């Protein structure tokens, strides 16, 4: 399988750096792309966004079987809980 992807991002006007991060993962059942917009207010929010992307893609790459929405939601919550200690201000988010 060959995948070509282009992604363009630019920094916002409220920070000196670009805090957006993206990743693409593959497994035997498909492809996942994720984009995370780091907060302008949270300390180390760019690093937090990068950590989320890395953990989601690593999980997806190792996933056996199809993607289940409930399992994915549970995994996101677990990633969030796991990163809270390192990024306490950036991880103050709500899930629906």
N, C-alpha and C positions, 0 to 999 in steps of 0.2 A: 504494500500500500504506500502510495506517495501522497504526502500532504504538503501543500504550500500555504503559508499564512503570512499576512502582512498586518502589522498593527502600528498605528500612529497614535501617540499620546503627547500632550504637551502640558507643562506645568500650569497650574492656575495662577491667579494674580495675588493670592494671599500667602503664598509660601515661596521661599527661595529655591526649593527643589521640587521635583516631580515625584509624587508619592504613589503613583499608579503602578500596578504590577499585573502581569498576565502570564498565563501558562497554558500549554496544550499537552494533553496526555492521551495515550492510546492503550488499548488492551485488545484482547481477541474479539470483543463484541462491539467496539466502537471507538469514538473519539470524544474527548471532552475538552472544552476551552473555558477558561475562567478569567475574568477581569475583576480586579479589586481596586477600588478608588480609596486610597489612604486619606484619612481625615486631615483637615487643616488644623484642627484644634488639639488633637491627641499627641502626646509626647511619643516619639519613635513610631508614629503611625505608618510611615512608609515601610519600616522594617516589619511591623505587624502585618501589613497587607502582603508583603513578600512571604512571610511565614505561612499565612493562610493559603496562598497560592501553592506553595511548595508542598504543604501537607495534603491538600485536596488532590493535587496531581499525583503525588506518590501513592495515595490511597487508591485512586482510580486505576493507575497503572497496574496495581496488584490485584484488582478486583476480578474475581472469578464469577462468571455468569453475567446476566443483564443488570442494568442499573435500576434499582428500586428506589422510588422517590422517598419512601419512609426511611429506608436504610441510609440514603444520602443525607436526609435531614438529621438523623441521629448522628451520623459521622460529623457533620458540620458543628453540631452542638458539642460533641466530644473534642473537636479541634479547638473550638472557642474556649472550653473549660481548661484544656491543656495549656493554652497560651496566656491565660489571664494573669498568672503570676509574673510572667516576663513583660507583659504589656497591659498593666492595670487600667490606664486611662484610655488606651485605644480599644480595649475589649468591652467597653461599656455600650453594648448594642442589644437590640431586642430582636427576637425571632417571632415569626407569626406561625 
